[in-house]
Amino acid sequence: MEPPKIEELFTGFDTVIDWLVPIGVVISLVFIIIGGYMWMTSAGNPDKVKQAQGTLTWAILGLVLILLAGLLISTLIDYFV
């Protein structure tokens, strides 16, 4: 029995990325919507506005990181396979 080849490993990563990136993007977009709703309903309360800004900041940061990670892994897979 011969050991698995590197292409098989990268194909598995590609399959996982094909599933995880869209799920992560949807979750990030949901949190962006939640943060926007929190901001709109804060009624000028500084604590609630700060909480909404935090939610929006982390949701956007998460979205950017998910997209960059997906792009990086896809590029590496294309380069090696």
Secondary structure, DSSP 4 states (H G I P E B T S, - for coil): -PPPPHHHHHHHHHHHHHHHHHHHHHHHHHHHHHHHHHHHTSTT-HHHHHHHHHHHHHHHHHHHHHHHHHHHHHHHHHHH-
